[in-house]
Amino acid sequence: MALHHTLPIYKAAKQLLRLVLDLPKDMRKDAKFLIGRELLRESLAIMRLVRRANIAVDRAKVPHIDEILEKVQFIEDLVGACDDARLVSKKQFAEVIEVSQSIGKQANGWKKTYV
């Protein structure tokens, strides 16, 4: 078992957190608090779930990985809604989607190992 902070999926989750922390800076005040808080909460949860999945044994990893995939999808949906409402720039949207898709691909690959 590798240390969780050396895993590529953890590094991508950390990168997602950095991107998410920057998103609210240019948002309207009402959106900044509500959306920013949700994005932060979900990003932190992904990092925590990567750690939990890493320390779990074999098939016990799968529920954590499924939760990672659910949270990644939620972040993509929320950032997509922000893009539609022009709360984030196209560049910010593209960066978040690129990193979140990377996390999703890695999580799905990890899951296939145990299913």
Secondary structure, 3 states (H helix, E strand, C coil): CCCHHHCHHHHHHHHHHHHHHHHHHHCCHHHHHHHHHHHHHHHHHHHHHHHHHHHCCHHHHHHHHHHHHHHHHHHHHHHHHHHHCCCCCHHHHHHHHHHHHHHHHHHHHHHHHHC
